[in-house]
Amino acid sequence: MGSSRALLLVAVAAAVAGLAAANFRDDCDIPWEPQNARFTGDGNGLSMSLVSNYSGCMLRTKKQFIYGTVSTLIQLVPGDSAGTVTTYYHPDPDTTRHMICIPTIPQASSVGENHDEIDFEFLGNETGQPYTFHTNIYADGVGNKEMQFKPWFDPTTGYHNYTISWSPCMIVWYVDSVPIRVFRNYQSRGVAFPTSRPMFAYSSIWAAEDWATQGGRVKTDWSKAPFVANYDNIHLDICECGAGGYGGGCATSCPAAAAQYNGACHLSPTELGQMQWVQGNYRIYDYCVDYKRWINGQKPVECDLEQY
């Protein structure tokens, strides 16, 4: 993850400005199928491969956190990527779903049902067909808040920046510094929001041909394996938790935790305009209008509240 790389790195530099540089090799572990991971010599680059239906790869940060921003450059699997899922997510440490490759993305969390998770998944497709960018959030074990987009660029020909920003006020998903979705904290209105469970940041590549591409209609062509996703320059600006997560205490003076006090609880007018452009032109699924999935026929409360 090509000849256009240098230009793309310049184009997305603003997306990581102000974040603390980290290193894949020094600041992350490979808890699943480490033989399918390859680090660059300086540890700032990484490739992860999906070799078979049962052998992919997963990266996890060594540090847990409550609130923060995680950002990295990714070049997605090129060509026929049907049935593959590349993920980038935050789960609380008790979640074990990634170990069995079920349809959630780079995350891992606590043991139990009431886990938290913030998902940024990239669903592969047939050659010539666009990827699907899939976002979701679980809070207190409640999910089904999916929003999906098609990219306005080819995410396989070079690196693009993908960022998840989590603060007490809101969660924002960014692509190349452009916000594509906001999920605000409306706990006061009865909407679950992650505020108390420490998370790791994960990224993974795994097989999901039973659902990932056109609802499972298009299967993976395993003759094209291995499927390789490339990463560069992970940046972490997190409210770090001590050893053991819950018992070790978590930082409260970091920028993300202080967002509610420094005016950083809304998108800027420019960012709002960018998000409206993306959602107006490239959003292809929104749980808020999928009435067939509403519980007891009731529209989710947050769907009628501002999300910016």
Secondary structure, 3 states (H helix, E strand, C coil): CCCCHHHHHHHCHHHHCCCEECCHHHHEEEEECHHHEEECCCCCEEEEEECECCECEEEEECCCEEEEEEEEEEECCCCCCCCEEEEEEEECCCCCHHHHCCCCCCCCCCCCCCCCEEEEEEECCCCCCCCEEEEEEEECCECCCCEEECCCCCCCCCCEEEEEEECCCEEEEEECCEEEEEEECCHHHCCCCCCCCCECCEEEEEECCCCCCHHHCCCCCHHHCCEEEEEEEEEEEEEEECCCCCCCCECCCCCCCCHHHCCCCCCCHHHHHHHHHHHHHHEEEEHHHCHHHCHHHCCCHHHHCCCC
